[in-house]
Amino acid sequence: MNSKIAVIGLGYVGLPLAYAFSEKYFVIGLDINEDRILELNRGFDRTLELNNKQMEDALSNGLSFTAELNDVATCNIYIVTVPTPINEENEPDLTPLIKSSESIGSILKKDDIVIYESTVYPGVTEDICVPILEKSSGLIFNKDFFAGYSPERINPGDKNHTVTKILKITSGSTLETAHKVDKLYKSIITAGTHLAPSIKVAEAAKVIENTQRDVNIALMNELAIVFDLMDINTQDVLAAARTKWNFISLSPGLVGGHCIGVDPYYLTYKAQSLGYTPNLILNARYINNSMSKLIADKTIKYIVKSDKKLNGANILVLGITFKENCPDIRNSKVFDIINELSEFECNVEVYDYWLDKNIKNIKNINFIDSLPFNSHKYDAIVVAVGHDEFKKLTSKQFYGLSKGEVIVIDVKGIIENFTWRL
């Protein structure tokens, strides 16, 4: 099969995948965001997943980007990497997946293969996406066209575990298709592939990866709450416990982003639709979602305890992205900390050198472009994200930023002299 690949969705997942495939195949990247397409065709990736040299190489390899559906009509493999968010009720929002399927269906041809990478609950590909493809194309599934599922495992900001270095799960709607999909990915994935026996198994494997991590982090967060009540340093406890060979090494913290804080809701939604309430998973979600309020409450407590005025207090928040060394702010729980502090009429300023200047116009967020050392301006400082540059800040610098008693709330466990640490 002479593969001509269209990658649908050019975010943190789709762009690196398109780049990897472009080294061996004809590839076109499609995204509905026209500004994103203009930037990519100029060789700039604002997600920073690809550097300027990689973008230059990609364009030299013939990789092109478009916002026009007809530009990918000649392709025979369509790989869908659009987001799968949740709504305000924490239920799956399949709108991007549905619209992508409708668009692909309108140009689908005989023998084409549509591969989904977006995280979903088991059954979405064959029960929801495939019927849309059939309706939009007029073609018959597993006769005229075929489907596959190969879940993404991208870790935004991670320059070691890049797409080709992460073992890939593959699957297909027929045995022959499964082997075609596996062969396709195996041609670029140096870490190898794992061919799952069905699409539903591959879907389930992906959704439990992040669910397992969410539950384990929730345990660490709950332990941190308990140890705080006992006046025991949680980081000291974990350092001691990690000396056992089979202790799972995780730390307490905020759980945001578009994966760990979202994917479990896909599984719980499906479970509840079948009449089962997954209490452990839901309780883990509750614990992790409550950590922002805990951190804000601790900040307020120490401001009041130091006899500083709470109303009008100046608070500096270091970092707003959902994780360290990454510009991604989607579903960042730092926003919740800021909102909690703002309800007490505190003046909150945010510094994050990873954030693109073009997105520093977020409503109700007051960004500063540099740290005002020696200003003695802030009543409290919240180290919310573990960016590398924040790890280099010294006690002297924190003193220069602080007004009166130094109050440092260390969410990530990276500051040597802290007032309170999660």
C-alpha positions as CSV (number, residue, x, y, z in Angstrom):
1,M,0.0,0.0,0.0
2,N,1.5,3.4,-1.1
3,S,0.6,5.4,2.0
4,K,-0.4,9.0,1.7
5,I,-1.1,10.2,5.2
6,A,-3.3,13.0,6.5
7,V,-2.9,13.9,10.1
8,I,-6.1,15.6,11.4
9,G,-5.3,18.0,14.3
10,L,-1.9,19.6,14.7
11,G,-1.6,20.1,18.4
12,Y,0.9,18.5,20.9
13,V,0.1,15.1,19.5
14,G,-0.6,15.6,15.8
15,L,2.4,17.8,14.9
16,P,5.2,15.5,16.2
17,L,3.4,12.5,14.7
18,A,3.2,14.2,11.3
19,Y,6.8,15.2,11.5
20,A,7.8,11.6,12.3
21,F,5.8,10.2,9.4
22,S,7.1,12.8,7.0
23,E,10.6,11.3,7.1
24,K,9.3,8.3,5.2
25,Y,5.9,9.1,3.8
26,F,3.9,11.8,2.0
27,V,2.2,13.7,4.8
28,I,-0.3,16.6,5.0
29,G,-1.3,18.1,8.3
30,L,-4.8,19.5,8.6
31,D,-6.1,21.8,11.3
32,I,-9.1,24.1,11.4
33,N,-7.0,26.8,13.2
34,E,-5.9,29.0,10.3
35,D,-3.4,31.0,12.4
36,R,-1.8,27.7,13.5
37,I,-1.4,26.7,9.9
38,L,0.2,30.0,8.9
39,E,2.7,29.7,11.7
40,L,3.6,26.1,10.9
41,N,4.1,26.9,7.2
42,R,6.4,29.6,8.3
43,G,8.4,27.1,10.4
44,F,7.2,28.0,13.9
45,D,5.6,25.7,16.4
46,R,4.2,27.6,19.4
47,T,3.8,24.4,21.4
48,L,7.6,24.0,21.3
49,E,7.2,20.3,20.6
50,L,9.3,20.8,17.5
51,N,12.3,23.2,17.4
52,N,13.1,25.5,14.5
53,K,15.6,23.0,13.0
54,Q,13.0,20.2,13.1
55,M,10.4,22.5,11.5
56,E,12.9,23.3,8.8
57,D,13.6,19.6,8.2
58,A,9.9,18.8,8.1
59,L,9.1,21.4,5.5
60,S,12.2,20.2,3.5
61,N,10.8,16.7,3.7
62,G,7.7,17.9,2.0
63,L,5.4,18.0,5.0
64,S,2.8,20.6,4.4
65,F,0.0,22.1,6.5
66,T,-3.5,23.2,5.5
67,A,-6.8,24.3,6.8
68,E,-8.6,23.1,3.6
69,L,-10.3,19.7,3.7
70,N,-10.0,19.2,0.0
71,D,-6.2,19.4,0.2
72,V,-6.1,15.9,1.9
73,A,-8.7,14.3,-0.3
74,T,-6.0,12.3,-2.2
75,C,-4.7,10.7,1.0
76,N,-5.6,7.0,1.8
77,I,-4.7,7.0,5.5
78,Y,-6.3,9.5,7.9
79,I,-5.0,9.8,11.4
80,V,-7.2,11.7,13.8
81,T,-5.5,13.4,16.8
82,V,-8.1,16.0,17.8
83,P,-8.8,16.8,21.5
84,T,-11.3,14.8,23.5
85,P,-12.2,17.2,26.4
86,I,-15.0,17.1,29.0
87,N,-17.9,19.5,29.5
88,E,-18.9,21.4,32.7
89,E,-20.6,18.2,34.0
90,N,-17.4,16.3,33.6
91,E,-18.9,14.2,30.8
92,P,-17.1,13.4,27.5
93,D,-17.3,16.1,24.8
94,L,-16.9,14.2,21.6
95,T,-17.7,17.2,19.4
96,P,-14.2,17.5,17.9
97,L,-14.1,13.8,17.2
98,I,-17.6,13.8,15.6
99,K,-16.9,16.8,13.4
100,S,-13.6,15.3,12.3
101,S,-15.3,12.1,11.4
102,E,-18.0,13.9,9.4
103,S,-15.3,15.8,7.5
104,I,-13.2,12.7,6.7
105,G,-16.3,10.8,5.7
106,S,-17.1,13.4,3.1
107,I,-13.9,12.7,1.2
108,L,-13.5,9.0,2.2
109,K,-12.7,6.6,-0.7
110,K,-12.7,2.9,-1.2
111,D,-9.9,1.0,0.8
112,D,-9.0,4.1,2.9
113,I,-8.1,3.5,6.5
114,V,-9.1,5.9,9.3
115,I,-6.9,5.7,12.5
116,Y,-8.0,7.4,15.7
117,E,-5.4,8.4,18.3
118,S,-7.6,10.5,20.6
119,T,-8.3,9.2,24.1
120,V,-11.8,7.8,24.4
121,Y,-13.8,5.2,26.4
122,P,-14.0,1.7,24.9
123,G,-16.5,1.6,22.0
124,V,-16.3,5.2,20.7
125,T,-14.3,4.3,17.6
126,E,-16.7,1.6,16.3
127,D,-19.9,2.7,17.9
128,I,-19.8,6.4,17.3
129,C,-17.1,7.4,14.8
130,V,-17.5,4.6,12.3
131,P,-21.3,5.1,11.8
132,I,-20.6,8.8,11.1
133,L,-17.9,7.8,8.6
134,E,-20.5,5.4,6.9
135,K,-23.2,8.0,6.8
136,S,-21.0,10.8,5.5
137,S,-19.3,8.7,2.8
138,G,-22.0,6.2,1.8
139,L,-19.4,3.5,2.1
140,I,-19.7,0.2,4.0
141,F,-17.4,-0.4,7.0
142,N,-14.9,-3.3,6.7
143,K,-15.9,-3.7,3.1
144,D,-15.2,-0.3,1.5
145,F,-13.1,1.4,4.2
146,F,-11.5,0.3,7.5
147,A,-10.6,1.7,10.9
148,G,-7.8,1.5,13.4
149,Y,-7.0,2.8,16.8
150,S,-3.5,3.6,18.1
151,P,-3.7,5.7,21.3
152,E,-1.3,8.7,21.7
153,R,1.2,8.6,24.5
154,I,2.8,12.0,24.0
155,N,4.1,13.7,27.2
156,P,4.1,17.4,26.4
157,G,7.4,19.1,27.1
158,D,9.3,15.8,27.4
159,K,12.2,15.8,25.0
160,N,13.4,12.3,26.0
161,H,10.2,10.3,25.5
162,T,9.3,11.6,22.0
163,V,6.8,10.0,19.8
164,T,9.2,7.5,18.1
165,K,10.7,6.5,21.4
166,I,7.4,5.5,23.1
167,L,6.1,2.0,22.5
168,K,2.9,2.2,20.5
169,I,-0.3,0.3,20.9
170,T,-1.9,-0.5,17.6
171,S,-5.2,-2.2,16.5
172,G,-7.5,-2.5,13.5
173,S,-11.1,-3.3,12.6
174,T,-10.1,-6.5,10.7
175,L,-7.0,-8.7,11.2
176,E,-5.6,-7.5,7.9
177,T,-6.2,-3.9,8.8
178,A,-4.6,-4.4,12.2
179,H,-1.4,-5.7,10.6
180,K,-1.4,-2.8,8.2
181,V,-1.8,-0.3,11.0
182,D,0.9,-2.1,13.0
183,K,3.3,-2.1,10.1
184,L,2.7,1.5,9.4
185,Y,3.6,2.6,12.9
186,K,6.4,0.1,13.3
187,S,8.1,1.8,10.4
188,I,8.7,5.0,12.4
189,I,8.4,3.9,16.1
190,T,11.9,2.8,17.1
191,A,10.6,1.6,20.5
192,G,8.4,-1.0,18.8
193,T,4.6,-1.7,18.8
194,H,2.1,-3.8,20.6
195,L,-0.7,-5.1,18.5
196,A,-3.9,-5.3,20.6
197,P,-6.5,-8.0,19.7
198,S,-9.2,-5.4,19.1
199,I,-9.9,-1.7,18.9
200,K,-11.9,-1.8,22.2
201,V,-8.9,-3.3,24.0
202,A,-6.6,-0.6,22.7
203,E,-9.1,2.1,23.7
204,A,-9.4,0.6,27.2
205,A,-5.6,0.3,27.6
206,K,-5.2,4.0,26.9
207,V,-7.9,5.3,29.2
208,I,-6.7,3.2,32.2
209,E,-3.1,4.4,31.8
210,N,-4.0,7.9,32.9
211,T,-6.7,6.7,35.3
212,Q,-4.1,4.6,37.2
213,R,-1.8,7.5,37.5
214,D,-4.6,9.8,38.6
215,V,-5.6,7.3,41.4
216,N,-2.0,6.9,42.6
217,I,-1.5,10.7,42.7
218,A,-4.7,11.0,44.6
219,L,-3.3,8.6,47.2
220,M,-0.2,10.8,47.5
221,N,-2.3,13.9,47.9
222,E,-4.5,12.3,50.6
223,L,-1.3,11.2,52.4
224,A,0.0,14.7,52.2
225,I,-3.2,16.1,53.8
226,V,-2.9,13.5,56.6
227,F,0.8,14.1,57.3
228,D,0.2,17.8,57.3
229,L,-2.3,17.3,60.1
230,M,0.4,15.3,61.9
231,D,3.0,18.1,61.3
232,I,5.1,15.6,59.4
233,N,7.0,16.7,56.2
234,T,5.5,14.5,53.4
235,Q,8.6,14.8,51.2
236,D,10.7,13.4,54.0
237,V,8.3,10.5,54.4
238,L,8.4,9.8,50.6
239,A,12.2,10.0,50.5
240,A,12.3,7.3,53.2
241,A,9.6,5.1,51.6
242,R,11.3,5.2,48.2
243,T,14.2,3.2,49.7
244,K,12.0,0.1,49.3
245,W,12.6,-1.4,45.9
246,N,8.9,-1.8,44.9
247,F,7.5,1.5,46.3
248,I,5.7,3.5,43.5
249,S,7.6,6.8,43.3
250,L,5.0,9.5,42.9
251,S,4.6,12.9,44.6
252,P,1.6,14.9,45.7
253,G,0.6,17.9,43.5
254,L,-1.9,19.5,41.2
255,V,-3.4,17.2,38.5
256,G,-4.3,19.3,35.5
257,G,-3.7,19.1,31.7
258,H,-5.7,17.4,29.0
259,C,-4.9,13.8,30.0
260,I,-4.7,12.7,33.6
261,G,-7.3,15.2,34.8
262,V,-9.7,14.4,32.0
263,D,-9.4,10.8,30.8
264,P,-10.7,9.1,34.0
265,Y,-14.1,10.9,33.4
266,Y,-14.4,9.0,30.0
267,L,-14.1,5.7,31.8
268,T,-16.4,6.7,34.7
269,Y,-19.0,8.0,32.2
270,K,-19.1,4.7,30.4
271,A,-19.1,2.7,33.6
272,Q,-22.0,4.7,35.0
273,S,-24.0,4.3,31.7
274,L,-23.7,0.6,32.3
275,G,-25.1,0.9,35.8
276,Y,-21.8,0.7,37.8
277,T,-20.4,3.6,39.9
278,P,-16.6,3.5,40.0
279,N,-16.2,5.0,43.5
280,L,-12.4,4.7,43.7
281,I,-11.8,6.5,40.4
282,L,-14.4,9.2,41.2
283,N,-13.1,9.8,44.7
284,A,-9.6,10.1,43.3
285,R,-10.8,12.8,41.0
286,Y,-12.5,14.6,43.9
287,I,-9.3,14.5,45.9
288,N,-7.1,15.8,43.1
289,N,-9.6,18.5,42.2
290,S,-9.7,19.8,45.8
291,M,-5.9,20.4,46.0
292,S,-6.1,23.9,44.5
293,K,-8.4,25.0,47.3
294,L,-6.2,23.4,49.9
295,I,-3.2,25.3,48.6
296,A,-5.1,28.6,48.5
297,D,-6.4,28.0,52.1
298,K,-2.8,27.4,53.3
299,T,-1.6,30.6,51.7
300,I,-4.4,32.6,53.3
301,K,-3.7,30.9,56.7
302,Y,-0.1,31.9,56.7
303,I,-0.8,35.5,55.6
304,V,-3.3,35.9,58.5
305,K,-0.9,34.1,60.9
306,S,1.8,36.5,60.1
307,D,-0.5,39.5,61.0
308,K,-0.5,40.7,57.4
309,K,-3.7,42.2,56.0
310,L,-5.5,39.7,53.8
311,N,-7.8,42.1,52.0
312,G,-5.5,43.7,49.4
313,A,-2.6,41.3,50.1
314,N,-0.1,41.1,47.2
315,I,0.5,37.5,46.2
316,L,2.9,36.2,43.6
317,V,2.2,33.0,41.8
318,L,5.2,31.4,40.0
319,G,4.0,29.3,37.1
320,I,0.6,28.8,35.5
321,T,1.1,26.0,33.0
322,F,-0.3,22.6,33.9
323,K,3.2,21.1,34.2
324,E,6.8,22.1,34.4
325,N,8.9,23.2,31.4
326,C,5.9,23.3,29.0
327,P,3.8,26.2,27.7
328,D,0.5,24.2,27.8
329,I,-2.1,25.9,30.1
330,R,-5.1,23.6,29.2
331,N,-7.0,22.6,32.4
332,S,-4.2,24.0,34.6
333,K,-5.3,23.9,38.2
334,V,-3.2,26.9,39.0
335,F,-6.2,29.0,37.7
336,D,-8.3,27.5,40.5
337,I,-5.7,28.7,43.1
338,I,-5.8,32.2,41.6
339,N,-9.6,32.2,41.6
340,E,-9.7,31.1,45.3
341,L,-7.2,33.8,46.3
342,S,-9.0,36.5,44.3
343,E,-12.2,35.7,46.2
344,F,-10.5,37.1,49.3
345,E,-9.8,40.4,47.5
346,C,-6.1,39.5,47.2
347,N,-4.0,41.1,44.4
348,V,-2.6,38.1,42.5
349,E,0.3,38.5,40.0
350,V,1.5,35.6,37.8
351,Y,5.0,35.1,36.4
352,D,5.6,32.3,33.9
353,Y,8.5,32.6,31.5
354,W,7.3,29.6,29.5
355,L,4.1,31.3,28.4
356,D,3.9,32.8,25.0
357,K,3.4,36.6,25.1
358,N,0.5,36.3,22.7
359,I,-1.6,34.4,25.2
360,K,-0.9,36.6,28.2
361,N,-4.2,38.4,27.8
362,I,-6.2,35.8,29.7
363,K,-9.2,37.4,31.4
364,N,-8.8,38.2,35.1
365,I,-5.1,37.1,35.2
366,N,-2.5,39.8,35.9
367,F,0.8,38.6,34.3
368,I,4.1,40.3,34.9
369,D,7.0,40.1,32.5
370,S,9.8,39.9,35.0
371,L,10.3,39.2,38.7
372,P,10.8,42.5,40.7
373,F,13.7,41.4,42.8
374,N,14.4,43.7,45.8
375,S,11.0,45.2,45.6
376,H,9.7,43.7,48.8
377,K,6.3,43.7,47.2
378,Y,4.6,40.4,48.0
379,D,2.9,39.2,51.2
380,A,3.1,35.6,50.0
381,I,4.6,33.6,47.1
382,V,3.1,30.4,45.7
383,V,5.5,28.2,43.7
384,A,2.8,26.5,41.7
385,V,4.9,24.9,38.8
386,G,8.3,23.3,39.0
387,H,9.9,25.1,36.0
388,D,13.7,24.7,36.0
389,E,14.3,28.4,36.4
390,F,12.2,28.5,39.6
391,K,14.5,25.8,41.1
392,K,17.4,28.2,40.8
393,L,15.8,31.0,42.9
394,T,17.7,31.6,46.1
395,S,16.5,32.4,49.6
396,K,18.0,35.9,49.1
397,Q,15.8,36.4,46.0
398,F,12.7,35.3,47.8
399,Y,13.6,37.7,50.6
400,G,13.9,40.5,48.1
401,L,10.5,39.7,46.7
402,S,8.8,39.5,50.0
403,K,7.2,42.2,52.2
404,G,7.9,41.5,55.8
405,E,7.9,37.9,56.8
406,V,8.8,35.6,53.9
407,I,5.9,33.3,53.1
408,V,6.7,30.7,50.4
409,I,4.0,28.0,49.6
410,D,5.9,25.3,47.8
411,V,3.5,23.2,45.8
412,K,6.1,21.3,43.9
413,G,8.7,20.5,46.6
414,I,11.5,22.4,44.8
415,I,12.3,25.3,47.2
416,E,15.0,24.8,50.0
417,N,13.5,27.3,52.5
418,F,9.7,27.1,52.4
419,T,7.0,28.1,54.8
420,W,4.7,25.2,53.8
421,R,5.1,22.4,51.3
422,L,2.5,20.1,49.8
